[in-house]
Amino acid sequence: EALVAIARSLEQALRRRGFDPADRAFTSHLTIGRVRQRDQDWSVKLEGAVVDGSPPFAVDRVSVVQSTLHPRGSIYQVRAEAMLAS
């Protein structure tokens, strides 16, 4: 719920600055990894990636990240960050 509230607030601020609203509702997600060969079945290899009881972690900032596609893999660059209140 907190992430949805942050996304809503961010979208309202961007609309006031002339940006169009998002074309779909916000859905929080975490990208664990990406695969290049989509025609393979990765199920067995990915089964061990999610572990119950993983250590908790704290989210202390929101980052705007630019992703540039490259033949050897995406290049990510943090363009801006905002610290979250604790």
PDB file of N, CA, C and O in Angstrom:
ATOM      1  N   GLU A   1       0.821  -1.193   0.000  1.00  0.00           N
ATOM      2  CA  GLU A   1       0.000   0.000   0.000  1.00  0.00           C
ATOM      3  C   GLU A   1       0.870   1.264   0.000  1.00  0.00           C
ATOM      4  O   GLU A   1       0.539   2.260  -0.644  1.00  0.00           O
ATOM      5  N   ALA A   2       1.991   1.204   0.737  1.00  0.00           N
ATOM      6  CA  ALA A   2       2.874   2.374   0.804  1.00  0.00           C
ATOM      7  C   ALA A   2       3.476   2.681  -0.565  1.00  0.00           C
ATOM      8  O   ALA A   2       3.594   3.849  -0.937  1.00  0.00           O
ATOM      9  N   LEU A   3       3.859   1.645  -1.322  1.00  0.00           N
ATOM     10  CA  LEU A   3       4.417   1.881  -2.649  1.00  0.00           C
ATOM     11  C   LEU A   3       3.381   2.458  -3.606  1.00  0.00           C
ATOM     12  O   LEU A   3       3.702   3.307  -4.438  1.00  0.00           O
ATOM     13  N   VAL A   4       2.148   2.000  -3.490  1.00  0.00           N
ATOM     14  CA  VAL A   4       1.068   2.541  -4.325  1.00  0.00           C
ATOM     15  C   VAL A   4       0.866   4.023  -4.007  1.00  0.00           C
ATOM     16  O   VAL A   4       0.665   4.828  -4.916  1.00  0.00           O
ATOM     17  N   ALA A   5       0.917   4.386  -2.732  1.00  0.00           N
ATOM     18  CA  ALA A   5       0.765   5.790  -2.338  1.00  0.00           C
ATOM     19  C   ALA A   5       1.909   6.635  -2.893  1.00  0.00           C
ATOM     20  O   ALA A   5       1.682   7.749  -3.363  1.00  0.00           O
ATOM     21  N   ILE A   6       3.134   6.117  -2.842  1.00  0.00           N
ATOM     22  CA  ILE A   6       4.281   6.847  -3.407  1.00  0.00           C
ATOM     23  C   ILE A   6       4.105   7.023  -4.906  1.00  0.00           C
ATOM     24  O   ILE A   6       4.331   8.111  -5.435  1.00  0.00           O
ATOM     25  N   ALA A   7       3.702   5.964  -5.593  1.00  0.00           N
ATOM     26  CA  ALA A   7       3.504   6.032  -7.044  1.00  0.00           C
ATOM     27  C   ALA A   7       2.413   7.043  -7.393  1.00  0.00           C
ATOM     28  O   ALA A   7       2.559   7.807  -8.347  1.00  0.00           O
ATOM     29  N   ARG A   8       1.334   7.052  -6.636  1.00  0.00           N
ATOM     30  CA  ARG A   8       0.237   7.993  -6.880  1.00  0.00           C
ATOM     31  C   ARG A   8       0.714   9.437  -6.694  1.00  0.00           C
ATOM     32  O   ARG A   8       0.412  10.309  -7.508  1.00  0.00           O
ATOM     33  N   SER A   9       1.453   9.673  -5.624  1.00  0.00           N
ATOM     34  CA  SER A   9       1.977  11.009  -5.350  1.00  0.00           C
ATOM     35  C   SER A   9       2.943  11.464  -6.448  1.00  0.00           C
ATOM     36  O   SER A   9       2.898  12.614  -6.884  1.00  0.00           O
ATOM     37  N   LEU A  10       3.805  10.565  -6.886  1.00  0.00           N
ATOM     38  CA  LEU A  10       4.754  10.877  -7.946  1.00  0.00           C
ATOM     39  C   LEU A  10       4.023  11.205  -9.245  1.00  0.00           C
ATOM     40  O   LEU A  10       4.370  12.167  -9.929  1.00  0.00           O
ATOM     41  N   GLU A  11       3.024  10.415  -9.580  1.00  0.00           N
ATOM     42  CA  GLU A  11       2.284  10.669 -10.812  1.00  0.00           C
ATOM     43  C   GLU A  11       1.567  12.018 -10.752  1.00  0.00           C
ATOM     44  O   GLU A  11       1.547  12.744 -11.746  1.00  0.00           O
ATOM     45  N   GLN A  12       0.982  12.364  -9.612  1.00  0.00           N
ATOM     46  CA  GLN A  12       0.320  13.659  -9.476  1.00  0.00           C
ATOM     47  C   GLN A  12       1.313  14.803  -9.659  1.00  0.00           C
ATOM     48  O   GLN A  12       1.003  15.795 -10.320  1.00  0.00           O
ATOM     49  N   ALA A  13       2.507  14.670  -9.073  1.00  0.00           N
ATOM     50  CA  ALA A  13       3.532  15.709  -9.208  1.00  0.00           C
ATOM     51  C   ALA A  13       3.985  15.834 -10.659  1.00  0.00           C
ATOM     52  O   ALA A  13       4.202  16.943 -11.147  1.00  0.00           O
ATOM     53  N   LEU A  14       4.127  14.719 -11.340  1.00  0.00           N
ATOM     54  CA  LEU A  14       4.547  14.760 -12.746  1.00  0.00           C
ATOM     55  C   LEU A  14       3.458  15.359 -13.636  1.00  0.00           C
ATOM     56  O   LEU A  14       3.765  16.091 -14.577  1.00  0.00           O
ATOM     57  N   ARG A  15       2.199  15.057 -13.351  1.00  0.00           N
ATOM     58  CA  ARG A  15       1.095  15.631 -14.136  1.00  0.00           C
ATOM     59  C   ARG A  15       1.057  17.145 -13.988  1.00  0.00           C
ATOM     60  O   ARG A  15       0.784  17.857 -14.954  1.00  0.00           O
ATOM     61  N   ARG A  16       1.332  17.651 -12.766  1.00  0.00           N
ATOM     62  CA  ARG A  16       1.362  19.103 -12.559  1.00  0.00           C
ATOM     63  C   ARG A  16       2.476  19.759 -13.376  1.00  0.00           C
ATOM     64  O   ARG A  16       2.421  20.955 -13.664  1.00  0.00           O
ATOM     65  N   ARG A  17       3.470  18.982 -13.740  1.00  0.00           N
ATOM     66  CA  ARG A  17       4.586  19.499 -14.522  1.00  0.00           C
ATOM     67  C   ARG A  17       4.433  19.206 -16.017  1.00  0.00           C
ATOM     68  O   ARG A  17       5.367  19.400 -16.795  1.00  0.00           O
ATOM     69  N   GLY A  18       3.247  18.738 -16.406  1.00  0.00           N
ATOM     70  CA  GLY A  18       2.944  18.576 -17.820  1.00  0.00           C
ATOM     71  C   GLY A  18       3.135  17.183 -18.397  1.00  0.00           C
ATOM     72  O   GLY A  18       2.964  16.992 -19.601  1.00  0.00           O
ATOM     73  N   PHE A  19       3.483  16.208 -17.572  1.00  0.00           N
ATOM     74  CA  PHE A  19       3.641  14.849 -18.071  1.00  0.00           C
ATOM     75  C   PHE A  19       2.286  14.176 -18.179  1.00  0.00           C
ATOM     76  O   PHE A  19       1.399  14.422 -17.361  1.00  0.00           O
ATOM     77  N   ASP A  20       2.121  13.334 -19.179  1.00  0.00           N
ATOM     78  CA  ASP A  20       0.891  12.560 -19.337  1.00  0.00           C
ATOM     79  C   ASP A  20       0.812  11.497 -18.246  1.00  0.00           C
ATOM     80  O   ASP A  20       1.841  11.035 -17.753  1.00  0.00           O
ATOM     81  N   PRO A  21      -0.407  11.106 -17.868  1.00  0.00           N
ATOM     82  CA  PRO A  21      -0.534  10.036 -16.869  1.00  0.00           C
ATOM     83  C   PRO A  21      -0.073   8.706 -17.461  1.00  0.00           C
ATOM     84  O   PRO A  21      -0.038   8.534 -18.680  1.00  0.00           O
ATOM     85  N   ALA A  22       0.271   7.792 -16.601  1.00  0.00           N
ATOM     86  CA  ALA A  22       0.675   6.458 -17.044  1.00  0.00           C
ATOM     87  C   ALA A  22      -0.487   5.798 -17.774  1.00  0.00           C
ATOM     88  O   ALA A  22      -1.651   6.063 -17.476  1.00  0.00           O
ATOM     89  N   ASP A  23      -0.163   4.944 -18.726  1.00  0.00           N
ATOM     90  CA  ASP A  23      -1.218   4.285 -19.499  1.00  0.00           C
ATOM     91  C   ASP A  23      -1.722   3.004 -18.837  1.00  0.00           C
ATOM     92  O   ASP A  23      -2.594   2.322 -19.375  1.00  0.00           O
ATOM     93  N   ARG A  24      -1.170   2.681 -17.669  1.00  0.00           N
ATOM     94  CA  ARG A  24      -1.662   1.509 -16.919  1.00  0.00           C
ATOM     95  C   ARG A  24      -1.443   1.750 -15.432  1.00  0.00           C
ATOM     96  O   ARG A  24      -0.655   2.610 -15.036  1.00  0.00           O
ATOM     97  N   ALA A  25      -2.143   0.989 -14.628  1.00  0.00           N
ATOM     98  CA  ALA A  25      -2.031   1.140 -13.178  1.00  0.00           C
ATOM     99  C   ALA A  25      -0.657   0.683 -12.693  1.00  0.00           C
ATOM    100  O   ALA A  25      -0.045  -0.211 -13.276  1.00  0.00           O
ATOM    101  N   PHE A  26      -0.185   1.309 -11.621  1.00  0.00           N
ATOM    102  CA  PHE A  26       1.095   0.947 -11.032  1.00  0.00           C
ATOM    103  C   PHE A  26       1.032  -0.451 -10.433  1.00  0.00           C
ATOM    104  O   PHE A  26       0.069  -0.795  -9.747  1.00  0.00           O
ATOM    105  N   THR A  27       2.043  -1.244 -10.687  1.00  0.00           N
ATOM    106  CA  THR A  27       2.191  -2.556 -10.078  1.00  0.00           C
ATOM    107  C   THR A  27       3.629  -2.670  -9.593  1.00  0.00           C
ATOM    108  O   THR A  27       4.564  -2.628 -10.391  1.00  0.00           O
ATOM    109  N   SER A  28       3.801  -2.813  -8.293  1.00  0.00           N
ATOM    110  CA  SER A  28       5.164  -2.944  -7.773  1.00  0.00           C
ATOM    111  C   SER A  28       5.735  -4.289  -8.191  1.00  0.00           C
ATOM    112  O   SER A  28       5.010  -5.278  -8.295  1.00  0.00           O
ATOM    113  N   HIS A  29       7.038  -4.316  -8.431  1.00  0.00           N
ATOM    114  CA  HIS A  29       7.687  -5.561  -8.811  1.00  0.00           C
ATOM    115  C   HIS A  29       9.178  -5.484  -8.498  1.00  0.00           C
ATOM    116  O   HIS A  29       9.731  -4.405  -8.284  1.00  0.00           O
ATOM    117  N   LEU A  30       9.793  -6.612  -8.475  1.00  0.00           N
ATOM    118  CA  LEU A  30      11.223  -6.727  -8.268  1.00  0.00           C
ATOM    119  C   LEU A  30      11.746  -7.657  -9.351  1.00  0.00           C
ATOM    120  O   LEU A  30      11.314  -8.806  -9.449  1.00  0.00           O
ATOM    121  N   THR A  31      12.664  -7.171 -10.157  1.00  0.00           N
ATOM    122  CA  THR A  31      13.250  -7.996 -11.200  1.00  0.00           C
ATOM    123  C   THR A  31      14.436  -8.742 -10.602  1.00  0.00           C
ATOM    124  O   THR A  31      15.415  -8.125 -10.182  1.00  0.00           O
ATOM    125  N   ILE A  32      14.349 -10.051 -10.564  1.00  0.00           N
ATOM    126  CA  ILE A  32      15.418 -10.884 -10.029  1.00  0.00           C
ATOM    127  C   ILE A  32      16.481 -11.108 -11.099  1.00  0.00           C
ATOM    128  O   ILE A  32      17.675 -11.139 -10.800  1.00  0.00           O
ATOM    129  N   GLY A  33      16.054 -11.261 -12.316  1.00  0.00           N
ATOM    130  CA  GLY A  33      16.996 -11.488 -13.412  1.00  0.00           C
ATOM    131  C   GLY A  33      16.255 -11.540 -14.731  1.00  0.00           C
ATOM    132  O   GLY A  33      15.026 -11.603 -14.776  1.00  0.00           O
ATOM    133  N   ARG A  34      17.015 -11.513 -15.786  1.00  0.00           N
ATOM    134  CA  ARG A  34      16.444 -11.602 -17.126  1.00  0.00           C
ATOM    135  C   ARG A  34      17.192 -12.694 -17.888  1.00  0.00           C
ATOM    136  O   ARG A  34      18.359 -12.972 -17.612  1.00  0.00           O
ATOM    137  N   VAL A  35      16.515 -13.296 -18.834  1.00  0.00           N
ATOM    138  CA  VAL A  35      17.148 -14.324 -19.656  1.00  0.00           C
ATOM    139  C   VAL A  35      17.157 -13.867 -21.111  1.00  0.00           C
ATOM    140  O   VAL A  35      16.233 -13.204 -21.581  1.00  0.00           O
ATOM    141  N   ARG A  36      18.206 -14.235 -21.794  1.00  0.00           N
ATOM    142  CA  ARG A  36      18.317 -13.888 -23.213  1.00  0.00           C
ATOM    143  C   ARG A  36      17.639 -14.925 -24.098  1.00  0.00           C
ATOM    144  O   ARG A  36      17.038 -14.582 -25.116  1.00  0.00           O
ATOM    145  N   GLN A  37      17.737 -16.195 -23.710  1.00  0.00           N
ATOM    146  CA  GLN A  37      17.215 -17.273 -24.535  1.00  0.00           C
ATOM    147  C   GLN A  37      15.828 -17.647 -24.058  1.00  0.00           C
ATOM    148  O   GLN A  37      15.674 -18.495 -23.179  1.00  0.00           O
ATOM    149  N   ARG A  38      14.828 -17.025 -24.628  1.00  0.00           N
ATOM    150  CA  ARG A  38      13.450 -17.219 -24.176  1.00  0.00           C
ATOM    151  C   ARG A  38      12.866 -18.554 -24.620  1.00  0.00           C
ATOM    152  O   ARG A  38      11.838 -18.986 -24.097  1.00  0.00           O
ATOM    153  N   ASP A  39      13.508 -19.207 -25.575  1.00  0.00           N
ATOM    154  CA  ASP A  39      12.967 -20.463 -26.078  1.00  0.00           C
ATOM    155  C   ASP A  39      13.322 -21.651 -25.189  1.00  0.00           C
ATOM    156  O   ASP A  39      12.897 -22.773 -25.467  1.00  0.00           O
ATOM    157  N   GLN A  40      14.092 -21.426 -24.128  1.00  0.00           N
ATOM    158  CA  GLN A  40      14.453 -22.501 -23.204  1.00  0.00           C
ATOM    159  C   GLN A  40      13.521 -22.493 -21.998  1.00  0.00           C
ATOM    160  O   GLN A  40      12.984 -21.451 -21.622  1.00  0.00           O
ATOM    161  N   ASP A  41      13.336 -23.667 -21.397  1.00  0.00           N
ATOM    162  CA  ASP A  41      12.538 -23.772 -20.174  1.00  0.00           C
ATOM    163  C   ASP A  41      13.470 -23.561 -18.987  1.00  0.00           C
ATOM    164  O   ASP A  41      14.340 -24.390 -18.720  1.00  0.00           O
ATOM    165  N   TRP A  42      13.287 -22.455 -18.277  1.00  0.00           N
ATOM    166  CA  TRP A  42      14.153 -22.079 -17.157  1.00  0.00           C
ATOM    167  C   TRP A  42      13.557 -22.481 -15.812  1.00  0.00           C
ATOM    168  O   TRP A  42      14.115 -22.143 -14.768  1.00  0.00           O
ATOM    169  N   SER A  43      12.434 -23.196 -15.820  1.00  0.00           N
ATOM    170  CA  SER A  43      11.712 -23.521 -14.589  1.00  0.00           C
ATOM    171  C   SER A  43      12.586 -24.184 -13.535  1.00  0.00           C
ATOM    172  O   SER A  43      12.588 -23.761 -12.379  1.00  0.00           O
ATOM    173  N   VAL A  44      13.324 -25.213 -13.916  1.00  0.00           N
ATOM    174  CA  VAL A  44      14.128 -25.960 -12.945  1.00  0.00           C
ATOM    175  C   VAL A  44      15.196 -25.072 -12.327  1.00  0.00           C
ATOM    176  O   VAL A  44      15.409 -25.115 -11.115  1.00  0.00           O
ATOM    177  N   LYS A  45      15.872 -24.266 -13.144  1.00  0.00           N
ATOM    178  CA  LYS A  45      16.925 -23.396 -12.627  1.00  0.00           C
ATOM    179  C   LYS A  45      16.360 -22.297 -11.724  1.00  0.00           C
ATOM    180  O   LYS A  45      17.024 -21.873 -10.779  1.00  0.00           O
ATOM    181  N   LEU A  46      15.148 -21.837 -12.006  1.00  0.00           N
ATOM    182  CA  LEU A  46      14.561 -20.751 -11.229  1.00  0.00           C
ATOM    183  C   LEU A  46      13.880 -21.225  -9.948  1.00  0.00           C
ATOM    184  O   LEU A  46      13.638 -20.420  -9.049  1.00  0.00           O
ATOM    185  N   GLU A  47      13.569 -22.513  -9.849  1.00  0.00           N
ATOM    186  CA  GLU A  47      12.892 -23.020  -8.655  1.00  0.00           C
ATOM    187  C   GLU A  47      13.662 -22.707  -7.383  1.00  0.00           C
ATOM    188  O   GLU A  47      13.051 -22.413  -6.356  1.00  0.00           O
ATOM    189  N   GLY A  48      14.966 -22.763  -7.425  1.00  0.00           N
ATOM    190  CA  GLY A  48      15.778 -22.508  -6.243  1.00  0.00           C
ATOM    191  C   GLY A  48      16.023 -21.037  -5.979  1.00  0.00           C
ATOM    192  O   GLY A  48      16.648 -20.692  -4.976  1.00  0.00           O
ATOM    193  N   ALA A  49      15.551 -20.165  -6.848  1.00  0.00           N
ATOM    194  CA  ALA A  49      15.818 -18.733  -6.693  1.00  0.00           C
ATOM    195  C   ALA A  49      14.974 -18.103  -5.590  1.00  0.00           C
ATOM    196  O   ALA A  49      15.406 -17.129  -4.975  1.00  0.00           O
ATOM    197  N   VAL A  50      13.794 -18.629  -5.329  1.00  0.00           N
ATOM    198  CA  VAL A  50      12.917 -18.081  -4.295  1.00  0.00           C
ATOM    199  C   VAL A  50      13.023 -18.968  -3.067  1.00  0.00           C
ATOM    200  O   VAL A  50      12.713 -20.159  -3.110  1.00  0.00           O
ATOM    201  N   VAL A  51      13.461 -18.370  -1.982  1.00  0.00           N
ATOM    202  CA  VAL A  51      13.688 -19.136  -0.763  1.00  0.00           C
ATOM    203  C   VAL A  51      12.822 -18.562   0.345  1.00  0.00           C
ATOM    204  O   VAL A  51      12.915 -17.376   0.662  1.00  0.00           O
ATOM    205  N   ASP A  52      11.977 -19.402   0.934  1.00  0.00           N
ATOM    206  CA  ASP A  52      11.196 -18.957   2.091  1.00  0.00           C
ATOM    207  C   ASP A  52      12.159 -18.656   3.227  1.00  0.00           C
ATOM    208  O   ASP A  52      13.157 -19.354   3.404  1.00  0.00           O
ATOM    209  N   GLY A  53      11.867 -17.634   3.981  1.00  0.00           N
ATOM    210  CA  GLY A  53      12.721 -17.282   5.100  1.00  0.00           C
ATOM    211  C   GLY A  53      13.924 -16.454   4.713  1.00  0.00           C
ATOM    212  O   GLY A  53      14.873 -16.331   5.487  1.00  0.00           O
ATOM    213  N   SER A  54      13.895 -15.881   3.514  1.00  0.00           N
ATOM    214  CA  SER A  54      15.000 -15.005   3.112  1.00  0.00           C
ATOM    215  C   SER A  54      15.081 -13.839   4.085  1.00  0.00           C
ATOM    216  O   SER A  54      14.060 -13.409   4.622  1.00  0.00           O
ATOM    217  N   PRO A  55      16.285 -13.322   4.317  1.00  0.00           N
ATOM    218  CA  PRO A  55      16.407 -12.217   5.275  1.00  0.00           C
ATOM    219  C   PRO A  55      15.629 -10.989   4.807  1.00  0.00           C
ATOM    220  O   PRO A  55      15.590 -10.693   3.613  1.00  0.00           O
ATOM    221  N   PRO A  56      15.017 -10.281   5.741  1.00  0.00           N
ATOM    222  CA  PRO A  56      14.285  -9.056   5.364  1.00  0.00           C
ATOM    223  C   PRO A  56      15.264  -7.970   4.930  1.00  0.00           C
ATOM    224  O   PRO A  56      16.448  -8.008   5.263  1.00  0.00           O
ATOM    225  N   PHE A  57      14.747  -7.018   4.191  1.00  0.00           N
ATOM    226  CA  PHE A  57      15.570  -5.891   3.791  1.00  0.00           C
ATOM    227  C   PHE A  57      14.744  -4.621   3.890  1.00  0.00           C
ATOM    228  O   PHE A  57      13.515  -4.664   3.849  1.00  0.00           O
ATOM    229  N   ALA A  58      15.417  -3.508   4.018  1.00  0.00           N
ATOM    230  CA  ALA A  58      14.734  -2.216   4.146  1.00  0.00           C
ATOM    231  C   ALA A  58      14.850  -1.446   2.837  1.00  0.00           C
ATOM    232  O   ALA A  58      15.898  -1.445   2.191  1.00  0.00           O
ATOM    233  N   VAL A  59      13.774  -0.803   2.463  1.00  0.00           N
ATOM    234  CA  VAL A  59      13.772   0.074   1.298  1.00  0.00           C
ATOM    235  C   VAL A  59      13.889   1.494   1.824  1.00  0.00           C
ATOM    236  O   VAL A  59      12.999   1.975   2.525  1.00  0.00           O
ATOM    237  N   ASP A  60      14.990   2.171   1.487  1.00  0.00           N
ATOM    238  CA  ASP A  60      15.222   3.500   2.041  1.00  0.00           C
ATOM    239  C   ASP A  60      15.233   4.613   1.004  1.00  0.00           C
ATOM    240  O   ASP A  60      15.403   5.784   1.344  1.00  0.00           O
ATOM    241  N   ARG A  61      15.049   4.241  -0.288  1.00  0.00           N
ATOM    242  CA  ARG A  61      15.057   5.267  -1.329  1.00  0.00           C
ATOM    243  C   ARG A  61      14.318   4.794  -2.574  1.00  0.00           C
ATOM    244  O   ARG A  61      14.112   3.600  -2.789  1.00  0.00           O
ATOM    245  N   VAL A  62      13.931   5.762  -3.376  1.00  0.00           N
ATOM    246  CA  VAL A  62      13.358   5.492  -4.695  1.00  0.00           C
ATOM    247  C   VAL A  62      14.357   6.037  -5.699  1.00  0.00           C
ATOM    248  O   VAL A  62      14.793   7.183  -5.592  1.00  0.00           O
ATOM    249  N   SER A  63      14.717   5.217  -6.670  1.00  0.00           N
ATOM    250  CA  SER A  63      15.681   5.624  -7.682  1.00  0.00           C
ATOM    251  C   SER A  63      15.031   5.625  -9.053  1.00  0.00           C
ATOM    252  O   SER A  63      14.255   4.728  -9.381  1.00  0.00           O
ATOM    253  N   VAL A  64      15.347   6.632  -9.850  1.00  0.00           N
ATOM    254  CA  VAL A  64      14.939   6.664 -11.251  1.00  0.00           C
ATOM    255  C   VAL A  64      16.142   6.136 -12.027  1.00  0.00           C
ATOM    256  O   VAL A  64      17.221   6.729 -12.001  1.00  0.00           O
ATOM    257  N   VAL A  65      15.941   5.012 -12.717  1.00  0.00           N
ATOM    258  CA  VAL A  65      17.044   4.333 -13.384  1.00  0.00           C
ATOM    259  C   VAL A  65      16.786   4.308 -14.881  1.00  0.00           C
ATOM    260  O   VAL A  65      15.717   3.904 -15.338  1.00  0.00           O
ATOM    261  N   GLN A  66      17.780   4.746 -15.630  1.00  0.00           N
ATOM    262  CA  GLN A  66      17.703   4.690 -17.093  1.00  0.00           C
ATOM    263  C   GLN A  66      18.296   3.356 -17.532  1.00  0.00           C
ATOM    264  O   GLN A  66      19.398   2.994 -17.118  1.00  0.00           O
ATOM    265  N   SER A  67      17.570   2.635 -18.361  1.00  0.00           N
ATOM    266  CA  SER A  67      18.023   1.348 -18.874  1.00  0.00           C
ATOM    267  C   SER A  67      18.297   1.504 -20.363  1.00  0.00           C
ATOM    268  O   SER A  67      17.404   1.860 -21.132  1.00  0.00           O
ATOM    269  N   THR A  68      19.538   1.234 -20.766  1.00  0.00           N
ATOM    270  CA  THR A  68      19.924   1.304 -22.171  1.00  0.00           C
ATOM    271  C   THR A  68      20.252  -0.106 -22.639  1.00  0.00           C
ATOM    272  O   THR A  68      21.152  -0.754 -22.106  1.00  0.00           O
ATOM    273  N   LEU A  69      19.513  -0.577 -23.644  1.00  0.00           N
ATOM    274  CA  LEU A  69      19.739  -1.921 -24.151  1.00  0.00           C
ATOM    275  C   LEU A  69      21.046  -1.968 -24.929  1.00  0.00           C
ATOM    276  O   LEU A  69      21.362  -1.065 -25.704  1.00  0.00           O
ATOM    277  N   HIS A  70      21.794  -3.035 -24.707  1.00  0.00           N
ATOM    278  CA  HIS A  70      23.085  -3.213 -25.350  1.00  0.00           C
ATOM    279  C   HIS A  70      23.214  -4.696 -25.697  1.00  0.00           C
ATOM    280  O   HIS A  70      22.702  -5.530 -24.950  1.00  0.00           O
ATOM    281  N   PRO A  71      23.872  -5.058 -26.794  1.00  0.00           N
ATOM    282  CA  PRO A  71      23.988  -6.475 -27.162  1.00  0.00           C
ATOM    283  C   PRO A  71      24.573  -7.358 -26.057  1.00  0.00           C
ATOM    284  O   PRO A  71      24.223  -8.535 -25.967  1.00  0.00           O
ATOM    285  N   ARG A  72      25.442  -6.823 -25.231  1.00  0.00           N
ATOM    286  CA  ARG A  72      26.049  -7.614 -24.156  1.00  0.00           C
ATOM    287  C   ARG A  72      25.268  -7.527 -22.844  1.00  0.00           C
ATOM    288  O   ARG A  72      25.695  -8.084 -21.833  1.00  0.00           O
ATOM    289  N   GLY A  73      24.150  -6.848 -22.852  1.00  0.00           N
ATOM    290  CA  GLY A  73      23.330  -6.707 -21.649  1.00  0.00           C
ATOM    291  C   GLY A  73      22.965  -5.263 -21.420  1.00  0.00           C
ATOM    292  O   GLY A  73      23.632  -4.357 -21.919  1.00  0.00           O
ATOM    293  N   SER A  74      21.912  -5.048 -20.670  1.00  0.00           N
ATOM    294  CA  SER A  74      21.444  -3.690 -20.399  1.00  0.00           C
ATOM    295  C   SER A  74      22.462  -2.925 -19.559  1.00  0.00           C
ATOM    296  O   SER A  74      23.177  -3.496 -18.735  1.00  0.00           O
ATOM    297  N   ILE A  75      22.501  -1.621 -19.795  1.00  0.00           N
ATOM    298  CA  ILE A  75      23.342  -0.726 -19.003  1.00  0.00           C
ATOM    299  C   ILE A  75      22.390   0.136 -18.193  1.00  0.00           C
ATOM    300  O   ILE A  75      21.503   0.780 -18.753  1.00  0.00           O
ATOM    301  N   TYR A  76      22.569   0.151 -16.870  1.00  0.00           N
ATOM    302  CA  TYR A  76      21.684   0.886 -15.988  1.00  0.00           C
ATOM    303  C   TYR A  76      22.420   2.076 -15.397  1.00  0.00           C
ATOM    304  O   TYR A  76      23.560   1.961 -14.948  1.00  0.00           O
ATOM    305  N   GLN A  77      21.743   3.231 -15.404  1.00  0.00           N
ATOM    306  CA  GLN A  77      22.333   4.439 -14.834  1.00  0.00           C
ATOM    307  C   GLN A  77      21.298   5.125 -13.944  1.00  0.00           C
ATOM    308  O   GLN A  77      20.197   5.452 -14.388  1.00  0.00           O
ATOM    309  N   VAL A  78      21.668   5.338 -12.683  1.00  0.00           N
ATOM    310  CA  VAL A  78      20.776   6.035 -11.753  1.00  0.00           C
ATOM    311  C   VAL A  78      20.770   7.510 -12.147  1.00  0.00           C
ATOM    312  O   VAL A  78      21.812   8.165 -12.164  1.00  0.00           O
ATOM    313  N   ARG A  79      19.581   8.020 -12.463  1.00  0.00           N
ATOM    314  CA  ARG A  79      19.439   9.421 -12.897  1.00  0.00           C
ATOM    315  C   ARG A  79      19.063  10.338 -11.749  1.00  0.00           C
ATOM    316  O   ARG A  79      19.428  11.514 -11.748  1.00  0.00           O
ATOM    317  N   ALA A  80      18.331   9.809 -10.761  1.00  0.00           N
ATOM    318  CA  ALA A  80      17.924  10.610  -9.599  1.00  0.00           C
ATOM    319  C   ALA A  80      17.524   9.664  -8.478  1.00  0.00           C
ATOM    320  O   ALA A  80      17.103   8.534  -8.725  1.00  0.00           O
ATOM    321  N   GLU A  81      17.660  10.137  -7.242  1.00  0.00           N
ATOM    322  CA  GLU A  81      17.253   9.358  -6.082  1.00  0.00           C
ATOM    323  C   GLU A  81      16.553  10.247  -5.078  1.00  0.00           C
ATOM    324  O   GLU A  81      16.872  11.429  -4.945  1.00  0.00           O
ATOM    325  N   ALA A  82      15.599   9.671  -4.376  1.00  0.00           N
ATOM    326  CA  ALA A  82      14.912  10.376  -3.293  1.00  0.00           C
ATOM    327  C   ALA A  82      14.885   9.445  -2.094  1.00  0.00           C
ATOM    328  O   ALA A  82      14.430   8.305  -2.185  1.00  0.00           O
ATOM    329  N   MET A  83      15.373   9.940  -0.983  1.00  0.00           N
ATOM    330  CA  MET A  83      15.371   9.149   0.255  1.00  0.00           C
ATOM    331  C   MET A  83      13.944   9.101   0.818  1.00  0.00           C
ATOM    332  O   MET A  83      13.202  10.079   0.723  1.00  0.00           O
ATOM    333  N   LEU A  84      13.577   7.988   1.387  1.00  0.00           N
ATOM    334  CA  LEU A  84      12.272   7.825   1.989  1.00  0.00           C
ATOM    335  C   LEU A  84      12.378   8.067   3.492  1.00  0.00           C
ATOM    336  O   LEU A  84      13.381   7.733   4.123  1.00  0.00           O
ATOM    337  N   ALA A  85      11.332   8.648   4.043  1.00  0.00           N
ATOM    338  CA  ALA A  85      11.297   8.887   5.488  1.00  0.00           C
ATOM    339  C   ALA A  85      11.176   7.547   6.207  1.00  0.00           C
ATOM    340  O   ALA A  85      10.502   6.638   5.723  1.00  0.00           O
ATOM    341  N   SER A  86      11.822   7.428   7.347  1.00  0.00           N
ATOM    342  CA  SER A  86      11.744   6.161   8.081  1.00  0.00           C
ATOM    343  C   SER A  86      10.729   6.249   9.189  1.00  0.00           C
ATOM    344  O   SER A  86      10.524   5.278   9.918  1.00  0.00           O
TER     345      SER A  86
END
